[in-house]
Amino acid sequence: MESIVEVSGLNLTLGGKSILKEVSFQVYKGEVFTILGGSGSGKTTITKCLVGLYRPASGRVRVFGKDVALLSQLELDELRKGIGYVFQSGALFDSLKVWENVVFYHLEHHSMDREELKSTALKYLNMVGLSEEHLDLYPSELSGGMRKRVGIARAIATEPRLLIYDEPTSGLDPITSRLIDELILWLRGRTGSSAIVVSHDLVSAFSISDRLLVLKEGRVLQVGTREELLNSSIPFVREFLKKGLGNFSV
């Protein structure tokens, strides 16, 4: 299988504190790979290393076959064009309308006219289940689930090879959370992109993931399929899944 992401022996120190310790994993083309762990375990920090916001103290991070730490700023900007990032809060610009949020990259980098931009925005809004009536609304006029969808539409508007979702179901009710799960899987099938999901929502993670990684205090405890994790011999992993899954049936 083709690897989109390869992380090997990643160590990261911030403010004199060891955050990530010998982290290693791969993400394959077309899969949904979820990083699980408690608050402060280093889940989101890993994704920041993938996009070059943090440089490792040691180890290697390769994305699309390129060593992120060795890239110039220009090369890093080019790499990031192939990555769509969906922020936990949505991170929409409150002063911009929905369509402007979705095509923000195009506003900055392309000389398209207003109607072309709105048409492009509508294309991606349609993909996440929103319509023309949402184009001229402001983020404050949307529900939490809709804001999350707009954030996803913005992330896919550059047609990335890799989508990173940071806590995509955080703050959403169970029904909306499941709709977001379905959307993640649909987009994977529709675009052929790979997805890395950072989550503490085990029900969501076990619903959508091909493989999962369990992180504790910056260390990888186990990487595997849902079945492999459920049959784990590691006490922490068994207890973590038991508490998080409850009566959920895989």
N, C-alpha and C positions, 0 to 999 in steps of 0.2 A: 504493500500500500504506500502511496505517495504521502510523505510528511509535509504538512503546511507549516507546522511549528515544531522545533526541536529545542528543548531546554535540557542542559546537561550540567550538573554540579553547580547550580546557581546559588551564590551566596550574596546577600545584600546587607549592608550596614548603613543605618541612618541615625545621625545624632549620637554616634558611638554605641548604638544598640543593634544587635544582630536580629534582623527581621526575617530573612529567608536563609535556610540552612540546607545546603546540598540538594536543592530542588531539581528533580529530573522528570521529564515526561515528554511525550510526543502527541501531536494532534494530527490526525490523518485527513486527507482531502474528503470533503463531503460529510464528515461526522459531526455530531453534537457532543461536545466534550464539556463536562461540568466540573467546576472546582467547588468542593464543599468544605465547610469548616465553620467554627464558631467565630464570633466577633473578635477582631484583632488577630486572627490566625495568619493573615498575610494574603488572603485571596485576591483582593483588588490590587495589592502591591505587585503581584505576579503580572497582571495585565499591564500595569504601568511599565514594567520592564520590557514587555513585548513590544510596546509602541515607542520605546526609547526615552521615556521620561525619567527613568532611573537607570544608571549604569551599574552593572554588578561589580562587587568587590573581586569576585572570581567566578569561574564557570563561563558558560556560553549560552547565548540566546540567539537562535537562528529562526527567522521568519521568511518564508518563501525562498529558502536556501541562502539567505544573506545573514551574516553575523551582525546583529543590530549595533553592538558596541563599536564596531569598526567603521560604521557609516558616517560620512560627512553630513552636515545639516541638510544640504541639498538632496543627498541620497536618502536620508531619513524622511524628508518630506515626500519624496517619491514613493517610498515604501508605505507610508501612512495612507496614501491614496487608495491602496488596496485593502485597507482595514476600515470597517465601519464600527463605531463605538456607541453603544446605547447606554446612557448614564442612568444611574439609579433614580435620580430625581427627574429625569427627562431632560433637564438642563436646557430648556427652551428659552429663547430671548423674549422676555415679556413685552418689549416694545415693538416687536415684529409680528405681523400676521402669520397665520399658520403656513400659508404658501411660501412666505419669505423664509420662515424657519426651515422648511423642507429643502429649499434650493439655495440655502445660505452659501454653500461652497460654490455653486454656479454664479451667484451674485458677485462673489469675490474674484472668480477666475475666468468667467466667460462673458462675452459681449452679446448675450441674448437679449432680445427685447422683452418687455413686460409680459406680453401674451404668450410668448414661447416659454418663459419661466413659469407662468401659472399653469400652462399645459403640462409642463414637465412635473411640476409639483402634484398636479391632479393624478398623473400616471402612478406616482408612488403612493399617494394617499389611497387610491383605489386598491392598491396591492395590500394595504393594511386594513381595508374595510371601511375607510372613510370616503366622503364624496365631495362634490362641488360645493355643497352648502357649508362645508367647513373651511374653505379656502380663505375667506376674509375675516374669520374669527381670530380673536387673540387668545393666547394660552389660558388666560384667566377665565375665559368663557367655556372652557372644556372640562370634562370630568377627568379624574385621575387616570382612568383607563384610556381615554382619548389622548391625553397628553403623552402617555407612554407610546401609543400608536404613532403619534406624530414624530416622537423621538426615533422610533424605528424607521419610519419613512425617510427621515433625514439621513439616517445611517446607511440606508440602502440606495440613496439617490446617486451615490458615486459608483454604484454597482461593484462593491468590494468582493474580494475573494474570501475574506475572513470577517465575520461579524462577532464582536465581543459584547455580550450583554451583562451589565453589572446589576445584579439583583432585579431582574425584569418584573418579578411579581410582588416586589416589596410595596406594602401599603395598599394593595388591591384586595377587594373582596374575593372569596373563593371562586365565584363564577367568572369574574373578569380575569382572574389569574389563569384559569383553565383556558380561556379564550386566547390569552397571550401565549400560553404553551402551544396551542394549536397553530397559532400564527408563526411561531419560531420554526416548527416542523414544516409548515407549508412553504415558508420562504426558503428553507433549505432545499426542499424539492423543486421549487420554482426557479431558484437562481443557481443551484448547484454549489453554493458557498458553504464553507465550513463555519461552525459556530463554537465559540467558547462562552460558557455561561457561568457566571459567578453567582452562587446562591447559598442561602441557608434554608431554603424551602425544599425539603427532601421529597415531598409528594410531587412537586413540580419537576424536580431533578430526575426522579425515577420514572416520570411519565415521558420525558423527552430525550433522555441521554443514551448515546451508544456506549460511552464509557464515562467513568467518574473518577475523580481524584479526591482523596480525603486528606485534608491538611490540619495539622495541630501544631500550634506555636511555631509556625514557619517551616515545619518539616513535613514531608510527604510520608504518610503512613501506608497508603495503598492506592494503587491505580488499577481499575478493572471494570468489567461489565457489571450490570446490576446484580446478576446472579453471583458473580465472584465476590462482590462486596457483601451480599447477604450471607454468603457462606464463609466469611472471613474468619481467620483464626486469631485476629488481633482484638483483644478485649475492648479497647477504646472504640474501634470501628463498629463492633457489634452493638455496644451500648449507645453510640451516637445515632445509629440507624434505628434502633429500637425506640428511642425517645422521639426521633423526628418523623418516623413513618406511622407510628401508632398502629391502627388497624388497616392501613393502606395495603392493598393487594397488588403485587407487581404483575 
